[in-house]
Amino acid sequence: MIRQVIRMKYKSTRGSAESKDSAQAIIKGICADRGLFVPEAFPKLPQAPETLKGMSYQEIAYVVLSQFLTDYPEQDLKDCIGKAYDDKFEDAAIAPMVKAGGAWFLELYHGSTAAFKDLALSILPHLLTTAMRLENEDSKIAILTATSGDTGKAALAGFADVGNTEIIVFYPKEGVSEVQERQMTTQEGGNTHVFGIWGNFDDAQTGVKRIFNDGAFAGELAEKGYKLSSANSINIGRLVPQVAYYVHAYVRLLEKGAVKPGEPINIVVPTGNFGNILAGYYASKMGIPVRKFICASNKNKVLSDFINTGVYDINRAFYTTNTPSMDILISSNLERLLYHLSGDDGAEIAALMEALEKDKKYTVDGRIRDGLADFHGGFADEAATLKAIADLYRSDCYLMDTHTAVAYKVYQDYLKATGDETPAVIVSTASAYKFADSVADALGLEAEKDGFAYIEALFEKTGVNIPAGLQGLETRPVRHSGVIDADRMADAVREALA
């Protein structure tokens, strides 16, 4: 296979002249002008999707990543992929495809933390440490991450005891499930630091961005030998690996005869921070035919409202729901899509982001609004989410977590409204056991004393295997118990790096 010879460069969504190789962009995480790194041009798959049939997940990942990370030597990139996608995944397929309810579920939760973030965060530490070597960087990397539940644990697991790194995770103390919190607070590793904050995910994410944009604070850390980077999907090294599983999904559908070469699919994604569905958009730009990107929101439906109206307005109530990873009003990765749809107009995007910061609202028109025609927005409330879980389990014995159920319900609504029977890939983002209390409630099980008892009750009801990473979680010692106000996040970083 011949690698693309054009060296990929990354630039800012906000129009500065900054241009970086992928290794430099991965180390830096966010641009100097506060924009996000995006590829200067979308690479194409070097061969038609049908020629990838029979390839393993790892081989498909190499085909995709080699087009985006052109400054990584071939063997280095293959080593990163091999270390990431190994036997830590409980299914040899890495991301198996399962047909149920008239759609194909792309199961992304078979990694060590039982959530889709494993697909990117298993490889990011290897990409980052390789980037440091390629760029002759001798500073230690301080990884700052805000999480709505799953990113935190996956990042902690990926970076635990990785040399020359410290990882600091902030999560909303009352905005994650009991299982998600225990996964983070029991994390081992001498370089891991976890803080709950009083606030929601948007407060945590805003705090992390504020730290990244504080030049004086960066200088303070530099004196201690640290350079800041991120494991959130604002980091292009976190986003690009996600593209691979959409290419993988299409190839598997070709193998199963569910689509013919060149036939489109629909992609349905439960969406909070927009990175997961954006990766599907990137896959389409590489050559995977997609008819519609179906963005599924929960009651915090700022994204589906935006897709339907062109108005992004966070002047609204914030809800804590049974899909906590989607309890988000500020979707960082949407900025990247806006940039691409605008025709790479950095000045326009900078103005929109300034309006969001100042007025908590912006309106798009012209090319951006036209480009949104490829997207469909819908939402499901908590009752509809639970009903979707019960209905699909009753009809197909297929068990979904709450987030996947939002996607399935929105897809059902889309199908009824449009009659579009294009084969659909529903992105299944987490094991049902991560939200066992809500799933058990959906199936009509009796109340239990805590989230761990719900796991056992759900297993007794369904017989679905409990992910290894969740077994015995309630007996592991809590190692991280700090809870702080959101305005003390910078002090928490100082404390962790002292």
N, C-alpha and C positions, 0 to 999 in steps of 0.2 A: 504494500500500500504506500502511495506517495503522499507525504504530508504537504499541506499547503505551503508554498514558498513565500507568500506575501506575509510579512511580519505584522501581526495584529497589534494595533495600538488602541488605547482607551482614553476617552476624553470625558469632560464634565457635562452633565445635563444642564448646567447653568451658564455655559458659553465662554468660560475662560479659555485661554490658549494652552492650558495644561494638557500634556499628552504623555502617557506612560505605557511601558510594556506591561504585560499581564502580571509579572512577578512584582513590579513596583506598585501596581494598583492594588494587588492583594495585600501587600505589606501596609500600604497607607490606609486602605479601607474607605476613606471618604476624601473628596477633593478639597483643595484649599479654599475654594469659593463656596463650600458647603453643599455642592452638588454631588451627584453619584456618578461613578465611573460607568460608562457604556462603551461598547465597541464602536470604533469609528465607521465600520461597515459590517453588515451581517455576513458571516462566512456561510458558504453552502456545503452541504454534505459532499464529500469527494466522490461518492458513488450513489447510485439510486437505492432507495430503501429496500427494494426487493432483493438486491444483491447482498444485503446484510442478514438474510435469513440463515438460520443455523449458527449464528454467532452467539457467544455467551454475553451476559450483561457486561462483563468486564471488557470484552472486545468492542462492544458497541460504545461503551463509555470512552474508550480510547479514540474511536473514530470521531466522536463529538468533541471531546476536550482538546484533541490535537489541533482542531481548527480554531479554537479560541485562545489556547495557551501556546502560541507558536514560539515563544522564547524558552520553553521548557525542552531540554533534550529528550529525545524519544525514550531512552531507558529510564530517565528520571520520572517521566510522566507515567510510564507503565508500572514503575515501582510504587508510585503514589496510589494508583488504581488497585494494584494487587494487595497492598496493605489495607486499603479501605474496605474493599468488597471481598472479605474472606469469610471464615467460618463463624464470625460474630453474628452473621445473618442466619436465622434459623431455617430459612428456606433457600435451597441452593440456587433457585431462580433469582434471588435477591428481591425482585419485585414481580411476583406472580400475577397473572391475569385470571380472574374468576368470573364466569358468566352467571348473573342472577338478575331477576327482576327486569329482564329485557335489555340489560346493559352489561358492559364489561367493567368490572371493578379492578382497578390497578392498585394492588395492595402494597403500600409503601411502609408497612409497620413491622416488618420482620427483623429489624435490626435490634441492637442491644438495648435501646430505650423504648421500643415499641411505638415509635412515631416516625412520620415521614422525614423529619429533620435529620435522621440518621443517614439518609442517602447523600446529603451534602456535608454533614458535619463529621462523617467518618473519614472524608478525604481532605477537608480543609486544613487540619493540622499538618498533614503531609505536604500539601501545596504550599503552606505558609513557611514551614521550616526549609523546604527546598528553595523557595523564593529568597529567604534570608541568605542561604549559601550562594545562590546565583548572583545576588547583589552585593556579596561580601559585607553584609550587615553584621556587626558584632554586638549591637544593642540587644537587651532582652525585650521581648514583646509582651506588652500588657494587653490582654484581650478584654474588652469591655462589651458586655452583652445585656440587653434588656429582653425579657421573655414574657410571653403570655402563657407559658406553661411548658411547651415541648422543646423549644430551642435551648433553653437553659440546661436541661439535663443532657441533651445530645452534645452540646458544646462542652460541658464539664467532662463527660465521658471521653470525648475525642481528645481533649487537651490535657487530661489528668496525667501529671508527671512527665509531660513532654518537655524536653530540655529547653532552657532559655525562654520559657513562657510562664506567665502568670495569667489565670483567667478569673475574672470577676463578673458575677451574674447578679442582676437585679430583677426581682419579680414582684408583682402586686400581692401583698400578704393575704388579702382576702379575695383574690381574683383567679386562683388556680384550684384544681381539684386536690383533694387530700392526698391522692396517690402521686400526682405531679409534684406537690410540695415535698413529700417524703423522698421522692427520687432525688431531688436536688439537695435537700438538707442532710442526707446520709452519704453524699458523694465523698469518696476517698481521694487522696492525692495531695501532696504537700504544696502544690501550686494552685489549689482551688479555693475560691472564696465566694460565698453566697450571702446575699442580703435581701430580706423582704423589705418592701417599702409600703408606707401608708399612702395608698393612691391606686390608680389603675395602670394598665399597661402603657397607655399614652403618656402618663406622667414619667414612667420609667424610661420609655424611649426618648422622650424630650430631654430628660436629664442626661442620658448618654450622649445625645447629639450636642448638648450644651458643653459637655466636657470635651468632646472632640473639637469643637469650634473655639475653645479657649486657648489662645496662643500662649498666654502666660503660664497656664497650667501645664501645657505640653513642654514648655521650657523647664519648668520645675521638675517634671519627671525625667527629662533628658539629662539633667544634672545627676540624677540617681541611676542613669544608665538604661532607662526604659523608653520604648517607643510604643505609642498607642496604636491598636488595630481593633477590628471588630469581627465577631462571628455571626452577627446578624446578617440578614440577606441584603443589607446595604453594601456589604462587601461582595464585589464581583466574583471572588473566589468561592463564595457560598452559593451564588445564583447559578453560575455556569454548570456545575455538576448536576443541577436539577433538570437541565435541558435533556440530559442523556436518558432519563426514564420515560420521557415522552417519545423519543425516537425508538427506544426499546419497546414501548407499548404498541406503536404502529407496526413494527417488524413482527411482533408476536401475533397481531391480528392478521397480518399477511400469511404467516405460517399456518394459522388456524383456518384460513379461507374465509374469514369474516369480512375482509375487504379485498378488493383486487388492486394491483398496482395503480397508483394515481387516484384512487377513490378517496374521498375525504372522510374524516371522522369529526364528531363533536367532542369537545373536552369540557367536562363538568368539574369544577373545583370549589370546595368550600373555602372561602377566601376572607382573610383578615388583613394581613399586611401586604398582600398582592404579589409577593414574590413567586409563589407556587404557580399561579396562573400566568404570570409574566414569563416564566420559564417555558410554558407551553407555547406562548406567542413567539419566543425565540426559536423554538423547534420548528414552528411553521415557517419562519424566515429562512431556516436552514433547508427547507424542502419537504417537510411533513405536511401533507394537505389537510387543512382544518377548515371546516365550514363555519362553525360557530364556537366561540369561547363563552361558556355559560358560567357566569360568576354568581355563586350561591352565598348569600349573606344570612346572618341570623337577625335578631331584632335590632341590632346595631347596624342598620342597613344603609350606611352612608355610601357604600360602593354601588349597590344596586340602584339607589336613587340617582347617583351620579351618571351611571351608564344610561339610565332612562331619560335624564333631563339635561345633562351637561353642566349641572350645578353641583359643586362639591361644598357641602355646608356642614360644619361640625358644631354649629350652634343648635344643639339638640340634647335631649336627655341621653345619658349613658346607662346601659342596662348590664347587669350581671346575670348571665344566662347559664344554661346547661351545656353550652359550647364555649367555654372560657377562652380557648385559643383564638376565637373570632370576636371577642369583646374588645374591639379596636375601632377608633374613629379616625385616627391619622395613619393612613396606609402609605408607608414610605416608598415602596417600590412603584406605586402609581406614577411617581415623578418620572421614572424611566420610560414608561409607556407614553406619557404625555410628550416627552421629548421626541420619541420616534414618530409619533403621529403628527407632530408639529412640523415635520420636515427638518428636524435637528436645529430648531430655533431656540438656542440657549437663552437669549434675551427674553423671549416669551415665557419660558419656563421659570426663569428667575423672578419675573413679575408675578406669575401665578403663585409661586411659593411665598413671595413677600406678602401677597394678599391673604394667603392662608394664615400666615403668622400674625398679621396685623388685624384682619377682619374675621378670621376663622371661616373664610368662605372665598370661593372663586367660581367664575363661570367661563367655560370654554366655548369656542365657536369655530367656524371655518374648517380647516383640515382635521383638527383634533376631533370635532364632533362627527365629521364624516367617517373618520377611522373607527369610531366607537360603534359603527354599524356592524362590525364583525363580532361584537360582544352582546350578550344578553344578560340582563341582571334580574335576579329574583331573590326572594327571601322566604324563610320559614321560621315561624315562632316556636316557642318551646313545646307547646302542645302538639303541633304538627310534626315536630321532630320526633317526639316519642311515639306518635302514631306510625310514622314511617318505619321506625325500628321494629315495632310489633308486627306491622303488616308484612314486611319482607321476611321476617323470621317465620311467621306463620305460613306464608306461601312457598318459600324457597329454603327454609332452614338456614338462611344466611344472616349472620350476626354483624351488625354495623355499630360503630361508635356514634356518638351524637353528631359530630362534625360531618362524617360521611353521610349520615342520615339527612342533614340539611341539604347536601348536594343531591341526594337521591330524590328528595321531595321537590326541590326546585326543578330537577330534570323532568319529573312526572308532570309538573305544572307546564313546563315548556312544551312537552310532547302533546299535551291536551290542547294547548293554545295554537300550536303551529302545525301539528301533524308531521313534523320533520322526523323521519325514521332513519336518518343517517346514523350509522353505528356510533354509539356513545361510549366514551371512556370516562368513568366516574373515578376520581382520585380518592382513594380510601386512605385517610391520613393518619389514623391511629387505631390501635387495638381497642376493642370494646371494653377491655378490662381497665384501661386508664380512666374510664368514666363509668365504672361498674355500677355506682349507685343510680345514675340516671338510666342506664340501660336496663338494670334490674327493675326499676320503676316502670319502664316502658313495657316490660314483659309481665307485669303484674305480680312480681315477687314481694314477699313481706319485707317490712323495714328491718334493717340491721343496725348494729351499734356504730359501725364506722365503715369507711371505704374498703378496708381489707376484708371485713366480713362479707361485704357485697361481692367481692371477687370470688370468694368460696361459694357463695350462694349461686352466682351466675354460672360458675363451672358445673355445679351440681345440676343446674337446669339444662344447660346446653351441651356440655361435654367438649366445648371448644377449648383447645389447649391454652393454658395460661402462659404468656411469654416468660421466659426464664428470668429476665431482668425484673419482673414484678413479683416473683415467688419469694416469700419470706421477707418482703420489704419492711413489714411492720416491726420486725425484730432487730433490724439493723440500727446501730447507734446513730443518733443525730449529732452531726459534727459542725453544723452551721446554724446558729440560732439568732443571728443578729437581725433586728428589724429597726428601720430608720425612717425619718421623714424624708420625702423626696428631695428637699433642698439640702440634704446632707450627703448626697451621693459622692461629691468630690472628696469630702472628708473620708468617706468609706474607702475610696480608692487609695488615698494616702495611707490609711491604716493598713490596708491589705499589702501595700508595697513597701511598708516601713522595714 
